[in-house]
Amino acid sequence: MRIGPKSDSLLAVLPRFRLPIAVLLAALGLLACGGDKPPAQLPSTAARDRVATRIELVDMVISDPARAAKVRSLYMAMDSLLLETKRTQAHQLVLLGAAQRPSTDAETRAALAAVSKAEASALERYMGLQLELRRYTTADEFARLDKIR
């Protein structure tokens, strides 16, 4: 006589549904991780390097001196914005790590919220500068400047 689960018991049925259950759990896990895309962030140091390079090459792409000067000033404003935001973030993180006493959870959250708020504010300003940049460049000029890495 064989000892084991009956053919209609849960243990006997489970192996047949193992793959669909795993797929369902994986899909639920992915949905629980957040929205469709990650939150917007201020560009990285690499973006700042590209902006700095474009400052020097604006005159080669834009022939009108007045527009070239305006585009150059916009790139310089982006560079300053990116640099100042990164400095502010670094300063806030240093303050968080340099506390003489252990930080409470509320203090840690407040410091990280300040960093996040500064980044969100800078991102809005950065997007405004990008939109203004598009007003002063033709589609071809913008594309040529955008190719510069």
Biotite code that builds the C-alpha atoms (Angstrom):
import biotite.structure as struc

atoms = struc.array([
    struc.Atom([0.000, 0.000, 0.000], chain_id="A", res_id=1, res_name="MET", atom_name="CA", element="C"),
    struc.Atom([1.304, 3.424, -1.005], chain_id="A", res_id=2, res_name="ARG", atom_name="CA", element="C"),
    struc.Atom([1.398, 6.176, 1.580], chain_id="A", res_id=3, res_name="ILE", atom_name="CA", element="C"),
    struc.Atom([1.228, 9.667, 0.138], chain_id="A", res_id=4, res_name="GLY", atom_name="CA", element="C"),
    struc.Atom([-1.126, 12.494, -0.705], chain_id="A", res_id=5, res_name="PRO", atom_name="CA", element="C"),
    struc.Atom([-4.421, 11.694, -2.302], chain_id="A", res_id=6, res_name="LYS", atom_name="CA", element="C"),
    struc.Atom([-4.675, 12.665, -5.936], chain_id="A", res_id=7, res_name="SER", atom_name="CA", element="C"),
    struc.Atom([-7.233, 15.394, -5.199], chain_id="A", res_id=8, res_name="ASP", atom_name="CA", element="C"),
    struc.Atom([-5.370, 16.883, -2.222], chain_id="A", res_id=9, res_name="SER", atom_name="CA", element="C"),
    struc.Atom([-3.587, 20.240, -2.328], chain_id="A", res_id=10, res_name="LEU", atom_name="CA", element="C"),
    struc.Atom([-0.148, 18.618, -2.246], chain_id="A", res_id=11, res_name="LEU", atom_name="CA", element="C"),
    struc.Atom([-0.924, 16.544, -5.326], chain_id="A", res_id=12, res_name="ALA", atom_name="CA", element="C"),
    struc.Atom([-2.313, 19.509, -7.288], chain_id="A", res_id=13, res_name="VAL", atom_name="CA", element="C"),
    struc.Atom([0.439, 21.976, -6.302], chain_id="A", res_id=14, res_name="LEU", atom_name="CA", element="C"),
    struc.Atom([3.202, 20.719, -8.650], chain_id="A", res_id=15, res_name="PRO", atom_name="CA", element="C"),
    struc.Atom([0.963, 21.345, -11.678], chain_id="A", res_id=16, res_name="ARG", atom_name="CA", element="C"),
    struc.Atom([0.526, 25.011, -10.734], chain_id="A", res_id=17, res_name="PHE", atom_name="CA", element="C"),
    struc.Atom([4.042, 25.749, -9.508], chain_id="A", res_id=18, res_name="ARG", atom_name="CA", element="C"),
    struc.Atom([5.093, 27.751, -12.609], chain_id="A", res_id=19, res_name="LEU", atom_name="CA", element="C"),
    struc.Atom([1.887, 29.840, -12.893], chain_id="A", res_id=20, res_name="PRO", atom_name="CA", element="C"),
    struc.Atom([2.054, 30.650, -9.177], chain_id="A", res_id=21, res_name="ILE", atom_name="CA", element="C"),
    struc.Atom([5.705, 31.711, -9.486], chain_id="A", res_id=22, res_name="ALA", atom_name="CA", element="C"),
    struc.Atom([4.877, 33.925, -12.481], chain_id="A", res_id=23, res_name="VAL", atom_name="CA", element="C"),
    struc.Atom([1.952, 35.491, -10.610], chain_id="A", res_id=24, res_name="LEU", atom_name="CA", element="C"),
    struc.Atom([4.092, 36.212, -7.548], chain_id="A", res_id=25, res_name="LEU", atom_name="CA", element="C"),
    struc.Atom([6.845, 37.724, -9.686], chain_id="A", res_id=26, res_name="ALA", atom_name="CA", element="C"),
    struc.Atom([4.343, 39.973, -11.461], chain_id="A", res_id=27, res_name="ALA", atom_name="CA", element="C"),
    struc.Atom([2.861, 41.109, -8.156], chain_id="A", res_id=28, res_name="LEU", atom_name="CA", element="C"),
    struc.Atom([6.357, 41.810, -6.851], chain_id="A", res_id=29, res_name="GLY", atom_name="CA", element="C"),
    struc.Atom([7.171, 43.989, -9.842], chain_id="A", res_id=30, res_name="LEU", atom_name="CA", element="C"),
    struc.Atom([3.917, 45.917, -9.493], chain_id="A", res_id=31, res_name="LEU", atom_name="CA", element="C"),
    struc.Atom([4.552, 46.501, -5.807], chain_id="A", res_id=32, res_name="ALA", atom_name="CA", element="C"),
    struc.Atom([7.940, 48.098, -6.494], chain_id="A", res_id=33, res_name="CYS", atom_name="CA", element="C"),
    struc.Atom([6.545, 51.426, -7.650], chain_id="A", res_id=34, res_name="GLY", atom_name="CA", element="C"),
    struc.Atom([5.166, 53.284, -10.603], chain_id="A", res_id=35, res_name="GLY", atom_name="CA", element="C"),
    struc.Atom([5.724, 52.923, -14.298], chain_id="A", res_id=36, res_name="ASP", atom_name="CA", element="C"),
    struc.Atom([9.034, 54.772, -14.200], chain_id="A", res_id=37, res_name="LYS", atom_name="CA", element="C"),
    struc.Atom([11.409, 56.023, -11.524], chain_id="A", res_id=38, res_name="PRO", atom_name="CA", element="C"),
    struc.Atom([10.988, 59.551, -10.200], chain_id="A", res_id=39, res_name="PRO", atom_name="CA", element="C"),
    struc.Atom([12.736, 62.294, -12.121], chain_id="A", res_id=40, res_name="ALA", atom_name="CA", element="C"),
    struc.Atom([16.186, 63.200, -10.891], chain_id="A", res_id=41, res_name="GLN", atom_name="CA", element="C"),
    struc.Atom([18.657, 65.945, -11.550], chain_id="A", res_id=42, res_name="LEU", atom_name="CA", element="C"),
    struc.Atom([21.254, 64.869, -14.126], chain_id="A", res_id=43, res_name="PRO", atom_name="CA", element="C"),
    struc.Atom([24.507, 63.374, -12.933], chain_id="A", res_id=44, res_name="SER", atom_name="CA", element="C"),
    struc.Atom([28.075, 64.602, -13.034], chain_id="A", res_id=45, res_name="THR", atom_name="CA", element="C"),
    struc.Atom([28.358, 63.261, -16.586], chain_id="A", res_id=46, res_name="ALA", atom_name="CA", element="C"),
    struc.Atom([25.634, 65.713, -17.647], chain_id="A", res_id=47, res_name="ALA", atom_name="CA", element="C"),
    struc.Atom([27.640, 68.538, -16.115], chain_id="A", res_id=48, res_name="ARG", atom_name="CA", element="C"),
    struc.Atom([30.695, 67.444, -18.090], chain_id="A", res_id=49, res_name="ASP", atom_name="CA", element="C"),
    struc.Atom([28.662, 67.502, -21.319], chain_id="A", res_id=50, res_name="ARG", atom_name="CA", element="C"),
    struc.Atom([27.320, 70.975, -20.525], chain_id="A", res_id=51, res_name="VAL", atom_name="CA", element="C"),
    struc.Atom([30.854, 72.250, -19.921], chain_id="A", res_id=52, res_name="ALA", atom_name="CA", element="C"),
    struc.Atom([31.983, 70.848, -23.263], chain_id="A", res_id=53, res_name="THR", atom_name="CA", element="C"),
    struc.Atom([29.052, 72.442, -25.076], chain_id="A", res_id=54, res_name="ARG", atom_name="CA", element="C"),
    struc.Atom([29.887, 75.876, -23.642], chain_id="A", res_id=55, res_name="ILE", atom_name="CA", element="C"),
    struc.Atom([33.155, 75.816, -25.546], chain_id="A", res_id=56, res_name="GLU", atom_name="CA", element="C"),
    struc.Atom([31.644, 74.599, -28.829], chain_id="A", res_id=57, res_name="LEU", atom_name="CA", element="C"),
    struc.Atom([28.548, 76.819, -29.124], chain_id="A", res_id=58, res_name="VAL", atom_name="CA", element="C"),
    struc.Atom([30.283, 79.195, -31.572], chain_id="A", res_id=59, res_name="ASP", atom_name="CA", element="C"),
    struc.Atom([31.069, 76.307, -33.907], chain_id="A", res_id=60, res_name="MET", atom_name="CA", element="C"),
    struc.Atom([27.393, 75.283, -34.100], chain_id="A", res_id=61, res_name="VAL", atom_name="CA", element="C"),
    struc.Atom([25.525, 78.628, -33.941], chain_id="A", res_id=62, res_name="ILE", atom_name="CA", element="C"),
    struc.Atom([26.640, 81.264, -36.445], chain_id="A", res_id=63, res_name="SER", atom_name="CA", element="C"),
    struc.Atom([24.569, 84.175, -35.057], chain_id="A", res_id=64, res_name="ASP", atom_name="CA", element="C"),
    struc.Atom([26.719, 85.844, -32.348], chain_id="A", res_id=65, res_name="PRO", atom_name="CA", element="C"),
    struc.Atom([23.757, 87.125, -30.305], chain_id="A", res_id=66, res_name="ALA", atom_name="CA", element="C"),
    struc.Atom([22.046, 83.732, -30.159], chain_id="A", res_id=67, res_name="ARG", atom_name="CA", element="C"),
    struc.Atom([25.368, 81.999, -29.511], chain_id="A", res_id=68, res_name="ALA", atom_name="CA", element="C"),
    struc.Atom([26.008, 84.305, -26.536], chain_id="A", res_id=69, res_name="ALA", atom_name="CA", element="C"),
    struc.Atom([22.545, 83.582, -25.131], chain_id="A", res_id=70, res_name="LYS", atom_name="CA", element="C"),
    struc.Atom([22.937, 79.814, -25.591], chain_id="A", res_id=71, res_name="VAL", atom_name="CA", element="C"),
    struc.Atom([26.381, 79.948, -23.983], chain_id="A", res_id=72, res_name="ARG", atom_name="CA", element="C"),
    struc.Atom([24.931, 81.837, -20.985], chain_id="A", res_id=73, res_name="SER", atom_name="CA", element="C"),
    struc.Atom([22.170, 79.228, -20.649], chain_id="A", res_id=74, res_name="LEU", atom_name="CA", element="C"),
    struc.Atom([24.726, 76.402, -20.629], chain_id="A", res_id=75, res_name="TYR", atom_name="CA", element="C"),
    struc.Atom([26.750, 78.314, -18.032], chain_id="A", res_id=76, res_name="MET", atom_name="CA", element="C"),
    struc.Atom([23.613, 78.692, -15.898], chain_id="A", res_id=77, res_name="ALA", atom_name="CA", element="C"),
    struc.Atom([22.985, 74.930, -16.170], chain_id="A", res_id=78, res_name="MET", atom_name="CA", element="C"),
    struc.Atom([26.561, 74.233, -15.169], chain_id="A", res_id=79, res_name="ASP", atom_name="CA", element="C"),
    struc.Atom([26.297, 76.518, -12.137], chain_id="A", res_id=80, res_name="SER", atom_name="CA", element="C"),
    struc.Atom([22.950, 75.018, -11.149], chain_id="A", res_id=81, res_name="LEU", atom_name="CA", element="C"),
    struc.Atom([24.218, 71.444, -11.352], chain_id="A", res_id=82, res_name="LEU", atom_name="CA", element="C"),
    struc.Atom([27.367, 72.292, -9.400], chain_id="A", res_id=83, res_name="LEU", atom_name="CA", element="C"),
    struc.Atom([25.566, 74.234, -6.668], chain_id="A", res_id=84, res_name="GLU", atom_name="CA", element="C"),
    struc.Atom([22.931, 71.537, -6.233], chain_id="A", res_id=85, res_name="THR", atom_name="CA", element="C"),
    struc.Atom([25.533, 68.805, -5.897], chain_id="A", res_id=86, res_name="LYS", atom_name="CA", element="C"),
    struc.Atom([27.420, 70.934, -3.346], chain_id="A", res_id=87, res_name="ARG", atom_name="CA", element="C"),
    struc.Atom([24.231, 71.478, -1.345], chain_id="A", res_id=88, res_name="THR", atom_name="CA", element="C"),
    struc.Atom([23.443, 67.773, -1.394], chain_id="A", res_id=89, res_name="GLN", atom_name="CA", element="C"),
    struc.Atom([26.966, 66.875, -0.295], chain_id="A", res_id=90, res_name="ALA", atom_name="CA", element="C"),
    struc.Atom([26.826, 69.438, 2.516], chain_id="A", res_id=91, res_name="HIS", atom_name="CA", element="C"),
    struc.Atom([23.500, 68.061, 3.807], chain_id="A", res_id=92, res_name="GLN", atom_name="CA", element="C"),
    struc.Atom([24.836, 64.498, 3.724], chain_id="A", res_id=93, res_name="LEU", atom_name="CA", element="C"),
    struc.Atom([28.029, 65.524, 5.543], chain_id="A", res_id=94, res_name="VAL", atom_name="CA", element="C"),
    struc.Atom([25.940, 67.208, 8.230], chain_id="A", res_id=95, res_name="LEU", atom_name="CA", element="C"),
    struc.Atom([23.877, 64.061, 8.568], chain_id="A", res_id=96, res_name="LEU", atom_name="CA", element="C"),
    struc.Atom([26.958, 61.881, 8.987], chain_id="A", res_id=97, res_name="GLY", atom_name="CA", element="C"),
    struc.Atom([28.907, 64.298, 11.199], chain_id="A", res_id=98, res_name="ALA", atom_name="CA", element="C"),
    struc.Atom([26.404, 64.500, 14.035], chain_id="A", res_id=99, res_name="ALA", atom_name="CA", element="C"),
    struc.Atom([28.060, 64.086, 17.449], chain_id="A", res_id=100, res_name="GLN", atom_name="CA", element="C"),
    struc.Atom([25.066, 62.241, 18.810], chain_id="A", res_id=101, res_name="ARG", atom_name="CA", element="C"),
    struc.Atom([23.118, 59.519, 17.095], chain_id="A", res_id=102, res_name="PRO", atom_name="CA", element="C"),
    struc.Atom([20.448, 60.998, 14.849], chain_id="A", res_id=103, res_name="SER", atom_name="CA", element="C"),
    struc.Atom([16.858, 60.104, 15.424], chain_id="A", res_id=104, res_name="THR", atom_name="CA", element="C"),
    struc.Atom([14.837, 58.647, 12.601], chain_id="A", res_id=105, res_name="ASP", atom_name="CA", element="C"),
    struc.Atom([12.929, 61.930, 12.321], chain_id="A", res_id=106, res_name="ALA", atom_name="CA", element="C"),
    struc.Atom([16.160, 63.948, 11.984], chain_id="A", res_id=107, res_name="GLU", atom_name="CA", element="C"),
    struc.Atom([17.507, 61.547, 9.370], chain_id="A", res_id=108, res_name="THR", atom_name="CA", element="C"),
    struc.Atom([14.259, 61.725, 7.378], chain_id="A", res_id=109, res_name="ARG", atom_name="CA", element="C"),
    struc.Atom([14.250, 65.546, 7.618], chain_id="A", res_id=110, res_name="ALA", atom_name="CA", element="C"),
    struc.Atom([17.833, 65.775, 6.334], chain_id="A", res_id=111, res_name="ALA", atom_name="CA", element="C"),
    struc.Atom([17.127, 63.412, 3.457], chain_id="A", res_id=112, res_name="LEU", atom_name="CA", element="C"),
    struc.Atom([13.910, 65.292, 2.679], chain_id="A", res_id=113, res_name="ALA", atom_name="CA", element="C"),
    struc.Atom([15.920, 68.527, 2.457], chain_id="A", res_id=114, res_name="ALA", atom_name="CA", element="C"),
    struc.Atom([18.266, 66.898, -0.052], chain_id="A", res_id=115, res_name="VAL", atom_name="CA", element="C"),
    struc.Atom([15.310, 65.607, -2.058], chain_id="A", res_id=116, res_name="SER", atom_name="CA", element="C"),
    struc.Atom([13.555, 68.981, -1.974], chain_id="A", res_id=117, res_name="LYS", atom_name="CA", element="C"),
    struc.Atom([16.690, 70.786, -3.164], chain_id="A", res_id=118, res_name="ALA", atom_name="CA", element="C"),
    struc.Atom([17.059, 68.303, -6.006], chain_id="A", res_id=119, res_name="GLU", atom_name="CA", element="C"),
    struc.Atom([13.404, 68.663, -7.051], chain_id="A", res_id=120, res_name="ALA", atom_name="CA", element="C"),
    struc.Atom([13.696, 72.448, -7.063], chain_id="A", res_id=121, res_name="SER", atom_name="CA", element="C"),
    struc.Atom([16.897, 72.321, -9.079], chain_id="A", res_id=122, res_name="ALA", atom_name="CA", element="C"),
    struc.Atom([15.331, 69.857, -11.520], chain_id="A", res_id=123, res_name="LEU", atom_name="CA", element="C"),
    struc.Atom([12.492, 72.309, -12.207], chain_id="A", res_id=124, res_name="GLU", atom_name="CA", element="C"),
    struc.Atom([14.989, 75.108, -12.834], chain_id="A", res_id=125, res_name="ARG", atom_name="CA", element="C"),
    struc.Atom([17.100, 72.818, -15.058], chain_id="A", res_id=126, res_name="TYR", atom_name="CA", element="C"),
    struc.Atom([14.055, 71.900, -17.164], chain_id="A", res_id=127, res_name="MET", atom_name="CA", element="C"),
    struc.Atom([13.217, 75.590, -17.500], chain_id="A", res_id=128, res_name="GLY", atom_name="CA", element="C"),
    struc.Atom([16.738, 76.302, -18.758], chain_id="A", res_id=129, res_name="LEU", atom_name="CA", element="C"),
    struc.Atom([16.465, 73.430, -21.234], chain_id="A", res_id=130, res_name="GLN", atom_name="CA", element="C"),
    struc.Atom([13.165, 74.800, -22.574], chain_id="A", res_id=131, res_name="LEU", atom_name="CA", element="C"),
    struc.Atom([14.667, 78.262, -22.897], chain_id="A", res_id=132, res_name="GLU", atom_name="CA", element="C"),
    struc.Atom([17.655, 76.753, -24.699], chain_id="A", res_id=133, res_name="LEU", atom_name="CA", element="C"),
    struc.Atom([15.319, 75.202, -27.265], chain_id="A", res_id=134, res_name="ARG", atom_name="CA", element="C"),
    struc.Atom([13.793, 78.621, -27.961], chain_id="A", res_id=135, res_name="ARG", atom_name="CA", element="C"),
    struc.Atom([17.202, 80.037, -28.904], chain_id="A", res_id=136, res_name="TYR", atom_name="CA", element="C"),
    struc.Atom([18.354, 77.137, -31.084], chain_id="A", res_id=137, res_name="THR", atom_name="CA", element="C"),
    struc.Atom([16.992, 75.615, -34.247], chain_id="A", res_id=138, res_name="THR", atom_name="CA", element="C"),
    struc.Atom([16.151, 71.917, -34.241], chain_id="A", res_id=139, res_name="ALA", atom_name="CA", element="C"),
    struc.Atom([19.349, 71.215, -36.203], chain_id="A", res_id=140, res_name="ASP", atom_name="CA", element="C"),
    struc.Atom([21.525, 73.296, -33.851], chain_id="A", res_id=141, res_name="GLU", atom_name="CA", element="C"),
    struc.Atom([20.021, 71.663, -30.790], chain_id="A", res_id=142, res_name="PHE", atom_name="CA", element="C"),
    struc.Atom([20.554, 68.186, -32.259], chain_id="A", res_id=143, res_name="ALA", atom_name="CA", element="C"),
    struc.Atom([24.175, 68.988, -33.130], chain_id="A", res_id=144, res_name="ARG", atom_name="CA", element="C"),
    struc.Atom([24.846, 70.331, -29.639], chain_id="A", res_id=145, res_name="LEU", atom_name="CA", element="C"),
    struc.Atom([23.065, 67.350, -28.106], chain_id="A", res_id=146, res_name="ASP", atom_name="CA", element="C"),
    struc.Atom([25.372, 64.931, -29.935], chain_id="A", res_id=147, res_name="LYS", atom_name="CA", element="C"),
    struc.Atom([28.377, 66.435, -28.169], chain_id="A", res_id=148, res_name="ILE", atom_name="CA", element="C"),
    struc.Atom([29.372, 64.098, -25.370], chain_id="A", res_id=149, res_name="ARG", atom_name="CA", element="C"),
])
